[in-house]
Amino acid sequence: MTKNPGYWRKGKPYLDEIIIRPMSDHESRYAALISGQADMIFTDRPTHVKKLTGNPDFNTFVFNFRGAGILVLNNSKPPLDDVRVRRALAHAWDQKKYIKASYKNITPYTEYWFGDALN
């Protein structure tokens, strides 16, 4: 993205250019930041968040904009074609334990689809 020279607000935007490079791999994003190839990343990897938060060379901004995580099931094949199996999975799922195990509590639990900000 490049600065619009005809922008209506004098003195803005502050940057002449922003380059956005999509990087789907978490480790590649983190390595690019550490090596100086990237100036900013978004991550939800607990190990990365903890390392960066404790590093004085980086500013870490933690925010919760997340609502529901989506788990997609292919219900066209057994055993997931059986509604009883899908219901059993839904009843067995423990979101609080999943957040603690997977995200080491860096993302909060919410009961609302779009997170707690909109309830």
N, CA, C and O atoms as a DFTB+ gen file, in Angstrom:
476 C
 N C O
     1  1       0.846      -1.156       0.000
     2  2       0.000       0.000       0.000
     3  2       0.899       1.229       0.000
     4  3       1.913       1.262       0.697
     5  1       0.533       2.224      -0.770
     6  2       1.328       3.447      -0.823
     7  2       0.488       4.645      -0.405
     8  3      -0.738       4.652      -0.521
     9  1       1.181       5.637       0.076
    10  2       0.563       6.867       0.548
    11  2      -0.172       7.582      -0.594
    12  3       0.343       7.674      -1.708
    13  1      -1.336       8.070      -0.319
    14  2      -2.115       8.839      -1.278
    15  2      -1.685      10.302      -1.165
    16  3      -1.966      10.947      -0.155
    17  1      -1.005      10.835      -2.191
    18  2      -0.529      12.221      -2.099
    19  2      -1.674      13.242      -2.035
    20  3      -1.468      14.374      -1.597
    21  1      -2.862      12.851      -2.463
    22  2      -4.004      13.755      -2.415
    23  2      -4.896      13.533      -1.218
    24  3      -6.055      13.949      -1.224
    25  1      -4.371      12.876      -0.177
    26  2      -5.195      12.581       1.001
    27  2      -5.692      13.876       1.626
    28  3      -4.934      14.841       1.715
    29  1      -6.913      13.920       2.048
    30  2      -7.575      15.137       2.498
    31  2      -7.088      15.655       3.850
    32  3      -7.282      16.833       4.149
    33  1      -6.461      14.813       4.681
    34  2      -5.972      15.264       5.987
    35  2      -4.490      15.588       5.883
    36  3      -3.680      14.692       5.646
    37  1      -4.130      16.824       6.052
    38  2      -2.738      17.270       5.944
    39  2      -1.853      16.524       6.944
    40  3      -2.220      16.340       8.104
    41  1      -0.672      16.096       6.466
    42  2       0.295      15.425       7.336
    43  2       0.015      13.946       7.566
    44  3       0.764      13.280       8.281
    45  1      -1.042      13.431       6.976
    46  2      -1.378      12.016       7.151
    47  2      -1.576      11.396       5.790
    48  3      -1.874      12.123       4.842
    49  1      -1.434      10.141       5.645
    50  2      -0.902       9.181       6.612
    51  2       0.586       9.418       6.860
    52  3       1.270      10.078       6.079
    53  1       1.059       8.863       7.962
    54  2       2.439       9.088       8.370
    55  2       3.435       8.269       7.553
    56  3       4.574       8.695       7.364
    57  1       3.031       7.124       7.077
    58  2       3.943       6.234       6.348
    59  2       3.783       6.408       4.844
    60  3       2.680       6.629       4.344
    61  1       4.896       6.304       4.133
    62  2       4.845       6.383       2.675
    63  2       4.400       5.073       2.052
    64  3       3.778       5.059       0.990
    65  1       4.719       3.981       2.713
    66  2       4.425       2.670       2.133
    67  2       4.322       1.624       3.242
    68  3       5.027       1.689       4.249
    69  1       3.440       0.674       3.034
    70  2       3.326      -0.498       3.908
    71  2       3.301      -1.718       3.002
    72  3       2.515      -1.788       2.057
    73  1       4.160      -2.669       3.294
    74  2       4.195      -3.921       2.528
    75  2       3.649      -5.026       3.411
    76  3       4.141      -5.256       4.516
    77  1       2.640      -5.700       2.920
    78  2       2.030      -6.809       3.649
    79  2       2.387      -8.090       2.920
    80  3       2.060      -8.266       1.746
    81  1       3.066      -8.987       3.633
    82  2       3.434     -10.288       3.065
    83  2       2.687     -11.373       3.828
    84  3       3.016     -11.651       4.982
    85  1       1.700     -11.981       3.213
    86  2       1.002     -13.080       3.893
    87  2       1.965     -14.237       4.151
    88  3       2.655     -14.692       3.239
    89  1       2.007     -14.702       5.377
    90  2       2.838     -15.839       5.759
    91  2       1.977     -16.749       6.626
    92  3       1.689     -16.416       7.775
    93  1       1.569     -17.875       6.097
    94  2       0.656     -18.748       6.825
    95  2       1.343     -19.556       7.919
    96  3       0.687     -19.993       8.865
    97  1       2.632     -19.758       7.807
    98  2       3.358     -20.574       8.780
    99  2       3.777     -19.723       9.984
   100  3       4.451     -18.706       9.823
   101  1       3.382     -20.136      11.172
   102  2       3.673     -19.389      12.396
   103  2       5.170     -19.236      12.637
   104  3       5.641     -18.160      13.008
   105  1       5.907     -20.306      12.425
   106  2       7.350     -20.266      12.676
   107  2       8.055     -19.323      11.709
   108  3       8.984     -18.617      12.100
   109  1       7.624     -19.305      10.452
   110  2       8.221     -18.397       9.463
   111  2       7.956     -16.942       9.827
   112  3       8.840     -16.096       9.696
   113  1       6.734     -16.648      10.286
   114  2       6.403     -15.283      10.709
   115  2       7.288     -14.849      11.873
   116  3       7.843     -13.750      11.880
   117  1       7.404     -15.735      12.851
   118  2       8.206     -15.424      14.036
   119  2       9.669     -15.217      13.643
   120  3      10.300     -14.264      14.099
   121  1      10.208     -16.091      12.810
   122  2      11.600     -15.982      12.367
   123  2      11.824     -14.693      11.584
   124  3      12.868     -14.059      11.731
   125  1      10.864     -14.296      10.758
   126  2      10.983     -13.057       9.993
   127  2      11.032     -11.850      10.928
   128  3      11.775     -10.903      10.670
   129  1      10.265     -11.870      11.994
   130  2      10.278     -10.770      12.955
   131  2      11.611     -10.712      13.692
   132  3      12.217      -9.646      13.798
   133  1      12.059     -11.832      14.190
   134  2      13.305     -11.889      14.960
   135  2      14.495     -11.459      14.102
   136  3      15.394     -10.771      14.585
   137  1      14.500     -11.864      12.832
   138  2      15.633     -11.558      11.950
   139  2      15.581     -10.137      11.387
   140  3      16.542      -9.685      10.765
   141  1      14.473      -9.431      11.598
   142  2      14.352      -8.077      11.078
   143  2      13.759      -8.006       9.680
   144  3      13.669      -6.922       9.105
   145  1      13.351      -9.147       9.121
   146  2      12.724      -9.144       7.795
   147  2      11.285      -8.645       7.852
   148  3      10.714      -8.265       6.830
   149  1      10.703      -8.646       9.038
   150  2       9.343      -8.134       9.235
   151  2       9.361      -7.172      10.417
   152  3      10.115      -7.368      11.370
   153  1       8.543      -6.149      10.355
   154  2       8.464      -5.175      11.438
   155  2       7.338      -5.489      12.417
   156  3       7.331      -4.997      13.545
   157  1       6.390      -6.308      11.980
   158  2       5.224      -6.598      12.808
   159  2       4.629      -7.931      12.382
   160  3       4.628      -8.264      11.197
   161  1       4.125      -8.692      13.341
   162  2       3.400      -9.926      13.026
   163  2       2.189     -10.031      13.952
   164  3       2.137      -9.416      15.018
   165  1       1.235     -10.818      13.516
   166  2       0.135     -11.247      14.369
   167  2       0.394     -12.711      14.698
   168  3       0.707     -13.504      13.811
   169  1       0.264     -13.067      15.963
   170  2       0.447     -14.462      16.337
   171  2      -0.397     -14.793      17.555
   172  3      -0.676     -13.936      18.393
   173  1      -0.792     -16.039      17.631
   174  2      -1.478     -16.532      18.818
   175  2      -0.727     -17.735      19.398
   176  3      -1.268     -18.462      20.231
   177  1       0.499     -17.941      18.964
   178  2       1.312     -19.043      19.469
   179  2       1.853     -18.674      20.844
   180  3       2.590     -17.697      20.976
   181  1       1.496     -19.441      21.867
   182  2       1.902     -19.110      23.234
   183  2       3.414     -18.950      23.403
   184  3       3.858     -18.036      24.099
   185  1       4.203     -19.809      22.789
   186  2       5.652     -19.703      22.963
   187  2       6.169     -18.399      22.362
   188  3       7.050     -17.761      22.938
   189  1       5.636     -17.999      21.223
   190  2       6.062     -16.749      20.604
   191  2       5.651     -15.544      21.448
   192  3       6.448     -14.633      21.672
   193  1       4.415     -15.549      21.908
   194  2       3.913     -14.431      22.711
   195  2       4.753     -14.273      23.972
   196  3       5.131     -13.156      24.328
   197  1       5.048     -15.373      24.649
   198  2       5.820     -15.296      25.890
   199  2       7.251     -14.835      25.637
   200  3       7.778     -14.026      26.400
   201  1       7.888     -15.336      24.579
   202  2       9.256     -14.903      24.259
   203  2       9.297     -13.422      23.900
   204  3      10.187     -12.701      24.351
   205  1       8.353     -12.968      23.102
   206  2       8.347     -11.575      22.659
   207  2       7.966     -10.619      23.782
   208  3       8.503      -9.515      23.868
   209  1       7.050     -11.034      24.634
   210  2       6.644     -10.193      25.761
   211  2       7.814      -9.971      26.710
   212  3       7.953      -8.890      27.282
   213  1       8.647     -10.977      26.878
   214  2       9.797     -10.858      27.775
   215  2      11.032     -10.250      27.144
   216  3      12.055     -10.107      27.812
   217  1      10.961      -9.888      25.865
   218  2      12.118      -9.354      25.151
   219  2      12.001      -7.827      25.059
   220  3      11.044      -7.321      24.472
   221  1      12.963      -7.084      25.632
   222  2      12.866      -5.620      25.618
   223  2      13.014      -4.999      24.228
   224  3      12.750      -3.808      24.061
   225  1      13.425      -5.771      23.240
   226  2      13.557      -5.250      21.877
   227  2      12.228      -5.187      21.135
   228  3      12.159      -4.651      20.029
   229  1      11.174      -5.731      21.735
   230  2       9.876      -5.787      21.064
   231  2       8.786      -5.222      21.954
   232  3       8.825      -5.378      23.175
   233  1       7.824      -4.573      21.345
   234  2       6.607      -4.159      22.036
   235  2       5.529      -5.157      21.673
   236  3       5.309      -5.445      20.496
   237  1       4.867      -5.680      22.670
   238  2       3.817      -6.660      22.446
   239  2       2.480      -6.060      22.864
   240  3       2.335      -5.569      23.984
   241  1       1.517      -6.101      21.970
   242  2       0.174      -5.612      22.259
   243  2      -0.767      -6.799      22.218
   244  3      -0.944      -7.425      21.173
   245  1      -1.366      -7.106      23.346
   246  2      -2.283      -8.229      23.439
   247  2      -3.694      -7.672      23.422
   248  3      -4.037      -6.792      24.211
   249  1      -4.505      -8.189      22.521
   250  2      -5.890      -7.748      22.460
   251  2      -6.769      -8.940      22.137
   252  3      -6.344      -9.896      21.488
   253  1      -7.985      -8.860      22.596
   254  2      -8.940      -9.940      22.360
   255  2     -10.011      -9.451      21.407
   256  3     -10.933      -8.736      21.800
   257  1      -9.880      -9.837      20.171
   258  2     -10.913      -9.519      19.201
   259  2     -11.601     -10.792      18.756
   260  3     -12.473     -10.771      17.888
   261  1     -11.203     -11.894      19.353
   262  2     -11.677     -13.181      18.891
   263  2     -12.981     -13.564      19.558
   264  3     -13.250     -13.218      20.708
   265  1     -13.745     -14.259      18.829
   266  2     -14.943     -14.865      19.369
   267  2     -14.765     -16.355      19.268
   268  3     -13.841     -16.925      19.847
   269  1     -15.624     -16.962      18.555
   270  2     -15.618     -18.407      18.457
   271  2     -14.503     -18.906      17.549
   272  3     -14.241     -18.332      16.492
   273  1     -13.863     -19.965      17.969
   274  2     -12.977     -20.695      17.075
   275  2     -13.837     -21.681      16.298
   276  3     -14.813     -22.204      16.838
   277  1     -13.509     -21.932      15.098
   278  2     -14.347     -22.781      14.259
   279  2     -13.670     -24.131      14.060
   280  3     -12.512     -24.198      13.646
   281  1     -14.383     -25.187      14.352
   282  2     -13.935     -26.544      14.081
   283  2     -14.840     -27.082      12.982
   284  3     -16.052     -27.181      13.171
   285  1     -14.272     -27.424      11.854
   286  2     -15.062     -27.885      10.712
   287  2     -14.965     -29.396      10.620
   288  3     -13.871     -29.959      10.630
   289  1     -16.103     -30.042      10.530
   290  2     -16.177     -31.499      10.440
   291  2     -16.741     -31.900       9.089
   292  3     -17.702     -31.301       8.606
   293  1     -16.147     -32.907       8.485
   294  2     -16.674     -33.461       7.234
   295  2     -17.705     -34.516       7.614
   296  3     -17.353     -35.638       7.979
   297  1     -18.975     -34.150       7.527
   298  2     -20.013     -35.088       7.952
   299  2     -20.596     -35.891       6.793
   300  3     -21.711     -36.403       6.883
   301  1     -19.836     -35.997       5.706
   302  2     -20.305     -36.810       4.579
   303  2     -19.796     -38.245       4.655
   304  3     -20.224     -39.097       3.876
   305  1     -18.876     -38.519       5.597
   306  2     -18.282     -39.855       5.710
   307  2     -18.380     -40.340       7.152
   308  3     -18.394     -39.534       8.083
   309  1     -18.446     -41.654       7.337
   310  2     -18.460     -42.204       8.699
   311  2     -17.149     -41.887       9.426
   312  3     -16.108     -41.787       8.776
   313  1     -17.168     -41.735      10.693
   314  2     -18.324     -41.827      11.583
   315  2     -19.071     -40.512      11.750
   316  3     -20.103     -40.469      12.420
   317  1     -18.559     -39.428      11.144
   318  2     -19.169     -38.121      11.370
   319  2     -20.463     -37.907      10.600
   320  3     -21.102     -36.867      10.760
   321  1     -20.867     -38.864       9.770
   322  2     -22.162     -38.758       9.101
   323  2     -23.303     -39.112      10.050
   324  3     -24.472     -38.921       9.716
   325  1     -22.972     -39.618      11.215
   326  2     -23.955     -39.992      12.235
   327  2     -24.138     -38.813      13.189
   328  3     -23.195     -38.421      13.877
   329  1     -25.332     -38.252      13.233
   330  2     -25.603     -37.093      14.069
   331  2     -25.316     -37.387      15.538
   332  3     -24.953     -36.477      16.284
   333  1     -25.469     -38.636      15.970
   334  2     -25.191     -38.974      17.377
   335  2     -23.707     -38.808      17.696
   336  3     -23.352     -38.389      18.798
   337  1     -22.847     -39.131      16.746
   338  2     -21.402     -38.955      16.941
   339  2     -21.069     -37.472      17.041
   340  3     -20.285     -37.068      17.899
   341  1     -21.659     -36.662      16.173
   342  2     -21.407     -35.220      16.211
   343  2     -21.916     -34.604      17.511
   344  3     -21.272     -33.720      18.075
   345  1     -23.053     -35.062      17.977
   346  2     -23.581     -34.561      19.256
   347  2     -22.675     -34.972      20.414
   348  3     -22.444     -34.189      21.335
   349  1     -22.168     -36.192      20.364
   350  2     -21.253     -36.662      21.419
   351  2     -19.987     -35.805      21.445
   352  3     -19.501     -35.449      22.519
   353  1     -19.458     -35.478      20.277
   354  2     -18.281     -34.607      20.212
   355  2     -18.585     -33.232      20.806
   356  3     -17.775     -32.676      21.547
   357  1     -19.744     -32.695      20.478
   358  2     -20.128     -31.385      20.994
   359  2     -20.240     -31.402      22.518
   360  3     -19.839     -30.445      23.180
   361  1     -20.780     -32.479      23.074
   362  2     -20.922     -32.575      24.533
   363  2     -19.585     -32.830      25.216
   364  3     -19.393     -32.434      26.366
   365  1     -18.669     -33.481      24.529
   366  2     -17.368     -33.814      25.123
   367  2     -16.383     -32.643      25.081
   368  3     -15.417     -32.618      25.844
   369  1     -16.621     -31.689      24.206
   370  2     -15.685     -30.581      24.022
   371  2     -15.641     -29.686      25.259
   372  3     -16.683     -29.253      25.750
   373  1     -14.450     -29.411      25.757
   374  2     -14.264     -28.531      26.909
   375  2     -13.402     -27.347      26.472
   376  3     -12.176     -27.440      26.432
   377  1     -14.051     -26.246      26.151
   378  2     -13.352     -25.078      25.607
   379  2     -12.312     -24.528      26.577
   380  3     -11.217     -24.155      26.155
   381  1     -12.630     -24.472      27.857
   382  2     -11.685     -23.929      28.837
   383  2     -10.409     -24.769      28.881
   384  3      -9.309     -24.221      28.943
   385  1     -10.549     -26.085      28.850
   386  2      -9.361     -26.961      28.860
   387  2      -8.577     -26.833      27.560
   388  3      -7.347     -26.881      27.571
   389  1      -9.280     -26.670      26.438
   390  2      -8.609     -26.509      25.150
   391  2      -7.762     -25.235      25.146
   392  3      -6.614     -25.256      24.703
   393  1      -8.319     -24.136      25.633
   394  2      -7.584     -22.867      25.681
   395  2      -6.357     -23.003      26.575
   396  3      -5.272     -22.536      26.227
   397  1      -6.530     -23.635      27.714
   398  2      -5.409     -23.793      28.637
   399  2      -4.316     -24.663      28.024
   400  3      -3.134     -24.340      28.141
   401  1      -4.692     -25.756      27.377
   402  2      -3.711     -26.681      26.810
   403  2      -3.067     -26.144      25.535
   404  3      -1.856     -26.269      25.357
   405  1      -3.851     -25.558      24.661
   406  2      -3.337     -25.128      23.365
   407  2      -2.734     -23.737      23.375
   408  3      -1.712     -23.495      22.732
   409  1      -3.351     -22.837      24.090
   410  2      -2.929     -21.439      24.049
   411  2      -2.290     -20.968      25.337
   412  3      -1.945     -19.792      25.455
   413  1      -2.124     -21.850      26.303
   414  2      -1.487     -21.514      27.584
   415  2      -2.115     -20.270      28.211
   416  3      -1.443     -19.449      28.835
   417  1      -3.432     -20.167      28.017
   418  2      -4.242     -19.079      28.589
   419  2      -3.872     -17.684      28.077
   420  3      -4.145     -16.698      28.761
   421  1      -3.259     -17.573      26.894
   422  2      -2.985     -16.231      26.368
   423  2      -4.201     -15.657      25.660
   424  3      -4.247     -14.459      25.382
   425  1      -5.174     -16.488      25.369
   426  2      -6.432     -15.997      24.804
   427  2      -7.545     -16.343      25.783
   428  3      -7.578     -17.462      26.294
   429  1      -8.448     -15.423      26.055
   430  2      -9.468     -15.666      27.069
   431  2     -10.610     -16.554      26.570
   432  3     -10.893     -16.634      25.375
   433  1     -11.233     -17.196      27.504
   434  2     -12.432     -17.983      27.243
   435  2     -13.603     -17.018      27.038
   436  3     -13.710     -16.008      27.734
   437  1     -14.455     -17.325      26.105
   438  2     -15.663     -16.533      25.907
   439  2     -16.831     -17.453      25.604
   440  3     -16.656     -18.528      25.029
   441  1     -18.003     -17.031      25.986
   442  2     -19.210     -17.797      25.691
   443  2     -19.996     -17.180      24.543
   444  3     -21.050     -17.688      24.161
   445  1     -19.483     -16.084      23.996
   446  2     -20.202     -15.371      22.960
   447  2     -19.526     -15.553      21.610
   448  3     -18.299     -15.604      21.530
   449  1     -20.304     -15.650      20.573
   450  2     -19.813     -15.928      19.229
   451  2     -18.754     -14.932      18.776
   452  3     -17.754     -15.337      18.184
   453  1     -18.945     -13.643      19.039
   454  2     -18.017     -12.610      18.622
   455  2     -17.132     -12.112      19.747
   456  3     -16.602     -11.004      19.670
   457  1     -16.965     -12.901      20.779
   458  2     -16.154     -12.474      21.924
   459  2     -16.990     -11.675      22.901
   460  3     -18.160     -11.390      22.647
   461  1     -16.384     -11.316      24.013
   462  2     -17.114     -10.637      25.084
   463  2     -17.363      -9.158      24.805
   464  3     -18.187      -8.537      25.476
   465  1     -16.665      -8.585      23.826
   466  2     -16.786      -7.152      23.561
   467  2     -18.167      -6.750      23.073
   468  3     -18.584      -5.610      23.277
   469  1     -18.883      -7.662      22.433
   470  2     -20.164      -7.306      21.842
   471  2     -21.376      -7.805      22.622
   472  3     -22.504      -7.663      22.148
   473  1     -21.178      -8.375      23.782
   474  2     -22.336      -8.907      24.521
   475  2     -23.095      -7.826      25.210
   476  3     -24.095      -8.099      25.874
